[in-house]
Amino acid sequence: MSLVPGSVRPRRLRTTPALRRLVSEVRLHPADLVLPMFVKEGLSEPLPLSGMPGVVQHTLDSLLEAAREAVAAGVGGLMLFGIPEHKDPIGSQADDPQGILNRALALLHDHLGEDTVIMSDLCLDEFTSHGHCGVLDSAGAVDNDATLERYASMAVAQARAGAHVLGLSGMMDGQVAYCREALDAAGFTDTVIMGYTAKYASAFYGPFREAVDSELQGDRKTYQQDPANGREAMRELGLDLAEGADVVMVKPGLPYLDVLAEVARESIVPVWTYQVSGEYAMIEFAAAAGAIDRENAIEESLLSFKRAGTDAILTYWATEVAQRLQAEAAGTTAAGGAAAASGARR
């Protein structure tokens, strides 16, 4: 007599790799992945980051080489961050046409603009001497409305340099509408705005500070979201959609899967998530210590974002994972072709 009631045995659908693949509820595809990249002014060769094994600050030459590799692997897009040699209180290099980020955008647009989606981080923290995402007032607080003026100028400069998508990551109130108006007035009506709708004041950004040579003292809790709050993200979503965001973002990823799922349920535009530097570092360092299986942990983490409802994922593993997916697809196709040939011979 069976100890299982009736004939309900969910394990039937797990018995072979082929069957598990057939009934998978979500899948990864190379086009789902976006590669964040750092380019630093003044480097003569790529500079490895101690907190993010395998990630570097690029020269313009190495940036183009790595971008070509990502595009060849089928990665969906490239998100650029620029680190200038000179920083000042207003981040003047951010909208300078000869600034490192805008030069890098122009380079990739010239060589790869027809083959991929070129994205730019629109924020001041990489460019300011104080490390905040905006302009400071006389009391040392971030001045929201003065910062919007800088963002508008950056938006036009980045669109002019060749960015297809602008990632508004500064979490200033009204940033989407302000940049949309500036872009439209300058003739860049087709430039996409990705609003960082739910960007939390997270401890998981730690390694990123090294990646952009951050000068930040203190924190960004007065403008990034409180990790305790979920409903607040939905208020931000409503505002970004009303202001005309074309894509919305939840950042970080794994600690905020509940927020991601809620945003994905409610959003009428594509939803993306960012697997941030601390998430990347945790897996890399745990794998290096032998505590977890690296490739399986990477895949599982990315699948969790898809399961929660994201449409695309910014991840530092984008090229590696895309190449692995390509190889797996090629292997499956080859195996299927061999089986069909064998059947035909019978």
Backbone torsions as a table, in degrees:
resi	resn	phi	psi	omega
1	MET	NA	133.4	-178.9
2	SER	-72.7	138.3	175.4
3	LEU	-84.5	-7.4	179.2
4	VAL	-94.6	124.9	-178.1
5	PRO	-58.3	135.7	177.7
6	GLY	56.4	-138.8	179.4
7	SER	-120.9	24.0	-176.7
8	VAL	-81.6	109.1	178.8
9	ARG	-135.9	88.8	179.4
10	PRO	-56.3	-24.4	-178.5
11	ARG	-64.6	-17.1	178.1
12	ARG	-56.9	-33.8	-176.7
13	LEU	-84.2	6.5	-179.0
14	ARG	-118.5	9.1	-166.0
15	THR	-73.6	-29.4	-179.3
16	THR	-135.1	156.3	176.0
17	PRO	-56.7	-39.5	-178.6
18	ALA	-65.3	-40.6	179.5
19	LEU	-69.8	-41.8	177.0
20	ARG	-60.3	-39.7	178.5
21	ARG	-64.4	-39.9	-177.1
22	LEU	-65.1	-36.1	-174.9
23	VAL	-102.0	11.6	177.8
24	SER	-59.5	134.1	-178.5
25	GLU	-80.7	-31.8	175.7
26	VAL	-133.8	157.0	-179.5
27	ARG	-139.0	153.7	171.4
28	LEU	-94.7	143.4	174.5
29	HIS	-136.1	145.5	180.0
30	PRO	-52.3	-35.2	-178.3
31	ALA	-70.0	-12.2	176.2
32	ASP	-77.4	-11.4	-168.4
33	LEU	-106.7	138.6	176.8
34	VAL	-121.9	132.7	-176.8
35	LEU	-98.2	114.3	171.3
36	PRO	-74.6	138.3	-176.5
37	MET	-137.2	142.4	-180.0
38	PHE	-112.0	130.5	176.5
39	VAL	-124.6	128.7	-173.8
40	LYS	-118.2	132.4	178.1
41	GLU	-69.7	138.6	173.3
42	GLY	91.5	-3.4	178.7
43	LEU	-79.4	146.2	173.7
44	SER	-100.5	-16.2	176.7
45	GLU	-154.4	160.5	-179.2
46	PRO	-59.1	143.6	-177.4
47	LEU	-114.2	112.0	179.6
48	PRO	-64.5	149.2	179.1
49	LEU	-101.6	126.0	-176.6
50	SER	-66.5	-32.6	-177.7
51	GLY	-86.0	-5.9	-178.5
52	MET	-138.3	79.8	-176.9
53	PRO	-54.0	129.3	179.6
54	GLY	93.6	-9.6	179.0
55	VAL	-106.5	143.6	-177.5
56	VAL	-132.8	160.7	161.4
57	GLN	-86.6	125.8	-173.3
58	HIS	-91.8	154.6	159.0
59	THR	-83.3	170.5	176.1
60	LEU	-61.6	-39.7	-180.0
61	ASP	-65.5	-46.8	-178.2
62	SER	-70.9	-29.3	175.5
63	LEU	-60.2	-47.7	-179.0
64	LEU	-63.8	-41.0	179.1
65	GLU	-62.4	-46.5	-179.6
66	ALA	-67.7	-35.0	177.9
67	ALA	-64.8	-42.0	178.0
68	ARG	-62.2	-39.9	178.5
69	GLU	-62.6	-42.3	179.9
70	ALA	-64.7	-44.2	-179.4
71	VAL	-63.9	-40.6	178.4
72	ALA	-62.4	-30.6	179.1
73	ALA	-80.1	-8.0	178.4
74	GLY	92.4	10.8	178.5
75	VAL	-56.6	142.1	-173.1
76	GLY	-72.4	-29.0	-177.7
77	GLY	-169.7	171.0	-178.5
78	LEU	-127.8	126.0	178.8
79	MET	-107.8	118.6	-174.2
80	LEU	-100.9	138.1	170.7
81	PHE	-121.7	133.9	-179.0
82	GLY	-112.3	141.5	178.9
83	ILE	-122.5	108.3	-177.2
84	PRO	-82.0	161.4	173.5
85	GLU	-72.1	-36.1	-176.5
86	HIS	-111.3	127.1	176.4
87	LYS	-119.6	147.7	178.6
88	ASP	-143.7	175.0	-173.3
89	PRO	-61.5	-27.2	-178.7
90	ILE	-105.1	1.6	179.4
91	GLY	63.8	50.8	-172.8
92	SER	-63.0	-23.5	179.2
93	GLN	-73.5	-13.9	-175.0
94	ALA	-65.1	-35.9	-179.0
95	ASP	-113.0	11.5	175.4
96	ASP	-75.4	125.0	179.3
97	PRO	-56.8	-25.8	178.3
98	GLN	-95.8	4.8	174.8
99	GLY	-65.3	154.8	-171.5
100	ILE	-60.6	-38.7	-179.0
101	LEU	-67.4	-44.3	-178.4
102	ASN	-69.7	-33.9	174.7
103	ARG	-65.3	-40.8	179.6
104	ALA	-66.3	-40.6	177.4
105	LEU	-60.6	-44.8	179.7
106	ALA	-63.0	-39.3	179.5
107	LEU	-61.9	-49.7	-178.8
108	LEU	-67.9	-36.5	178.2
109	HIS	-63.0	-42.1	-179.1
110	ASP	-63.7	-37.2	-174.2
111	HIS	-96.0	-29.1	-171.3
112	LEU	-132.6	7.1	-172.7
113	GLY	-60.3	-23.6	178.5
114	GLU	-91.4	-7.7	-170.9
115	ASP	-110.8	-14.4	-177.1
116	THR	-151.9	179.2	177.0
117	VAL	-103.8	117.8	-177.7
118	ILE	-96.3	124.8	-174.8
119	MET	-121.8	152.2	178.8
120	SER	-132.4	141.6	173.2
121	ASP	-75.7	123.2	178.9
122	LEU	-107.4	89.1	-179.6
123	CYS	-158.1	159.8	-175.1
124	LEU	-99.0	-7.8	-170.1
125	ASP	-62.9	-31.9	178.1
126	GLU	-71.2	-17.6	-170.1
127	PHE	-109.6	-14.2	-175.6
128	THR	-93.7	147.0	-179.9
129	SER	-73.1	-17.0	177.7
130	HIS	-99.3	-9.4	174.3
131	GLY	80.8	2.2	177.5
132	HIS	-84.3	165.0	-175.5
133	CYS	-84.8	6.4	-178.9
134	GLY	-153.4	-176.2	178.4
135	VAL	-80.6	139.8	-179.4
136	LEU	-94.3	146.0	174.4
137	ASP	-88.6	-175.2	-175.0
138	SER	-64.7	-21.0	179.5
139	ALA	-92.7	-0.7	179.2
140	GLY	87.6	8.9	176.7
141	ALA	-93.9	155.1	178.7
142	VAL	-72.1	124.5	-179.5
143	ASP	-89.0	105.8	-174.6
144	ASN	-56.0	-53.0	-170.9
145	ASP	-74.1	-34.1	174.2
146	ALA	-66.2	-33.4	178.1
147	THR	-67.5	-35.9	178.3
148	LEU	-59.3	-35.9	177.3
149	GLU	-61.8	-41.8	178.2
150	ARG	-66.9	-42.0	180.0
151	TYR	-61.6	-41.1	179.8
152	ALA	-61.2	-42.5	178.9
153	SER	-65.5	-40.4	176.8
154	MET	-63.5	-40.8	-178.6
155	ALA	-58.9	-46.4	-179.0
156	VAL	-67.0	-42.0	179.9
157	ALA	-62.9	-41.9	-178.6
158	GLN	-71.0	-38.6	176.1
159	ALA	-64.6	-41.7	179.1
160	ARG	-64.1	-33.5	179.4
161	ALA	-73.1	-19.9	176.1
162	GLY	125.2	6.3	178.6
163	ALA	-68.7	133.9	174.7
164	HIS	-84.6	-33.1	-176.9
165	VAL	-130.4	133.3	176.4
166	LEU	-107.1	123.9	179.5
167	GLY	-94.9	99.8	-177.2
168	LEU	-81.4	92.9	-170.4
169	SER	-103.3	5.0	-171.9
170	GLY	-81.1	-15.0	179.2
171	MET	60.8	37.8	170.9
172	MET	-88.8	140.4	177.4
173	ASP	-64.2	130.8	177.2
174	GLY	84.5	6.8	-172.6
175	GLN	-65.6	-36.0	-178.3
176	VAL	-65.1	-49.9	-178.5
177	ALA	-63.7	-40.6	-177.4
178	TYR	-65.2	-43.9	179.5
179	CYS	-71.4	-35.9	177.8
180	ARG	-61.7	-42.6	179.4
181	GLU	-63.6	-42.7	-180.0
182	ALA	-65.4	-42.0	179.4
183	LEU	-64.0	-46.1	-178.6
184	ASP	-63.9	-39.9	-179.9
185	ALA	-64.8	-30.0	-179.4
186	ALA	-89.6	1.3	177.7
187	GLY	92.6	6.7	-177.8
188	PHE	-99.1	59.0	-175.9
189	THR	-71.7	-19.1	-178.5
190	ASP	-94.9	-3.5	178.9
191	THR	-71.3	129.6	-175.3
192	VAL	-83.7	137.9	173.8
193	ILE	-107.9	122.2	171.4
194	MET	-102.7	114.5	178.4
195	GLY	-88.0	127.5	172.2
196	TYR	-77.1	83.3	-171.4
197	THR	-65.9	-48.4	-178.9
198	ALA	-122.9	86.8	176.7
199	LYS	-111.6	115.6	-172.0
200	TYR	-92.8	150.8	175.3
201	ALA	-75.8	85.3	-165.2
202	SER	-108.2	147.5	172.7
203	ALA	-75.4	-11.3	-176.1
204	PHE	-81.2	2.0	176.7
205	TYR	-88.2	0.2	-172.0
206	GLY	-46.7	-56.5	-178.1
207	PRO	-63.0	-25.3	178.7
208	PHE	-62.2	-31.8	-179.8
209	ARG	-59.5	-39.7	175.7
210	GLU	-66.8	-39.7	-175.2
211	ALA	-62.5	-32.4	-178.7
212	VAL	-109.8	14.1	179.9
213	ASP	51.6	48.5	-173.7
214	SER	-64.3	139.5	176.9
215	GLU	-100.0	10.3	-171.2
216	LEU	-63.8	132.6	168.1
217	GLN	-116.3	129.6	-177.1
218	GLY	94.3	-142.9	-175.8
219	ASP	-144.7	-177.2	-177.0
220	ARG	-119.6	30.4	-172.9
221	LYS	-71.0	-14.9	179.3
222	THR	-80.8	-11.3	178.3
223	TYR	-131.9	-25.3	171.6
224	GLN	-84.6	158.3	-172.2
225	GLN	-74.0	150.5	176.9
226	ASP	-72.8	126.4	179.4
227	PRO	-57.6	-18.1	-179.8
228	ALA	-78.5	-12.6	-169.3
229	ASN	-107.8	127.8	175.4
230	GLY	-107.3	-45.3	-179.5
231	ARG	-59.6	-33.1	179.7
232	GLU	-58.2	-33.2	178.7
233	ALA	-62.6	-36.1	179.7
234	MET	-70.4	-32.9	174.2
235	ARG	-64.7	-43.3	177.7
236	GLU	-62.9	-38.4	178.3
237	LEU	-60.5	-46.8	179.6
238	GLY	-59.2	-40.9	179.5
239	LEU	-66.7	-46.1	-178.4
240	ASP	-63.5	-40.0	178.3
241	LEU	-65.9	-41.4	179.2
242	ALA	-64.7	-30.7	-178.9
243	GLU	-83.5	-7.9	174.7
244	GLY	103.6	22.0	176.8
245	ALA	-61.8	136.4	179.0
246	ASP	-89.3	-26.5	178.7
247	VAL	-142.9	149.2	175.6
248	VAL	-124.1	156.8	-171.9
249	MET	-127.9	143.4	167.1
250	VAL	-117.7	129.9	-174.7
251	LYS	-150.1	132.0	-4.7
252	PRO	-67.1	-172.5	-176.6
253	GLY	-97.3	-75.8	-171.1
254	LEU	-56.7	-42.1	-179.6
255	PRO	-70.6	-8.9	-173.5
256	TYR	-128.5	35.3	179.4
257	LEU	-63.3	-31.7	177.7
258	ASP	-65.3	-41.3	178.1
259	VAL	-66.9	-44.0	179.0
260	LEU	-57.6	-45.2	-179.1
261	ALA	-63.4	-41.1	-179.9
262	GLU	-67.9	-43.4	178.0
263	VAL	-62.6	-42.5	-179.8
264	ALA	-62.8	-35.7	178.8
265	ARG	-67.5	-33.7	-171.7
266	GLU	-98.7	-20.4	-172.4
267	SER	-75.7	140.9	174.8
268	ILE	-98.7	1.2	176.8
269	VAL	-122.5	165.7	179.3
270	PRO	-56.1	146.1	-180.0
271	VAL	-117.9	127.5	177.7
272	TRP	-118.4	161.2	174.0
273	THR	-135.7	157.3	-176.5
274	TYR	-117.0	115.9	173.3
275	GLN	-82.0	98.8	-164.0
276	VAL	-79.3	175.1	-171.8
277	SER	-56.5	-40.2	-179.3
278	GLY	-67.9	-35.5	175.7
279	GLU	-64.6	-44.2	176.9
280	TYR	-59.5	-48.4	-176.2
281	ALA	-64.0	-39.6	-179.4
282	MET	-57.6	-46.7	-178.7
283	ILE	-68.6	-44.0	-179.4
284	GLU	-61.2	-46.7	-177.2
285	PHE	-73.3	-35.7	176.7
286	ALA	-66.0	-39.7	178.2
287	ALA	-66.9	-40.3	178.7
288	ALA	-62.8	-29.4	178.7
289	ALA	-84.1	-2.8	179.9
290	GLY	81.1	12.2	-175.5
291	ALA	-81.7	-28.3	-178.9
292	ILE	-140.3	162.8	174.5
293	ASP	-84.2	118.2	-169.9
294	ARG	-61.9	-55.9	-174.0
295	GLU	-63.5	-41.2	179.4
296	ASN	-66.9	-37.1	179.1
297	ALA	-67.1	-40.6	177.3
298	ILE	-60.4	-50.1	-177.8
299	GLU	-61.8	-43.6	-178.8
300	GLU	-62.1	-41.5	-179.8
301	SER	-64.0	-41.6	-179.7
302	LEU	-68.7	-39.6	177.4
303	LEU	-62.9	-32.4	179.6
304	SER	-63.0	-35.5	177.8
305	PHE	-68.0	-42.8	178.7
306	LYS	-63.7	-41.9	-179.9
307	ARG	-62.9	-34.9	178.8
308	ALA	-74.6	-15.3	173.3
309	GLY	119.5	5.8	-179.6
310	THR	-69.1	151.9	176.1
311	ASP	-95.8	-29.2	178.3
312	ALA	-149.3	157.6	-174.7
313	ILE	-130.4	125.5	169.2
314	LEU	-84.8	119.1	-177.4
315	THR	-147.6	142.3	179.4
316	TYR	-72.7	-10.2	175.5
317	TRP	-94.2	11.3	-170.9
318	ALA	-54.2	-50.6	-177.1
319	THR	-65.9	-46.0	-179.3
320	GLU	-59.0	-47.6	-177.8
321	VAL	-67.9	-40.1	178.4
322	ALA	-62.0	-41.2	178.2
323	GLN	-64.1	-40.0	179.5
324	ARG	-66.3	-41.1	178.4
325	LEU	-64.1	-39.7	176.3
326	GLN	-60.4	-45.7	-178.3
327	ALA	-64.6	-40.6	178.8
328	GLU	-64.7	-41.6	179.0
329	ALA	-64.4	-40.7	178.4
330	ALA	-64.3	-39.4	178.6
331	GLY	-65.7	-40.7	178.6
332	THR	-65.3	-42.0	179.3
333	THR	-64.0	-42.5	179.6
334	ALA	-63.7	-42.2	179.5
335	ALA	-64.3	-40.9	179.2
336	GLY	-64.7	-38.9	178.6
337	GLY	-65.5	-40.4	179.1
338	ALA	-64.3	-41.8	179.8
339	ALA	-64.6	-41.2	179.5
340	ALA	-64.6	-40.4	178.4
341	ALA	-63.9	-41.3	179.0
342	SER	-62.8	-41.9	178.8
343	GLY	-64.1	-39.1	-179.4
344	ALA	-64.4	-35.4	-179.8
345	ARG	-67.1	-28.7	179.0
346	ARG	-69.1	NA	NA
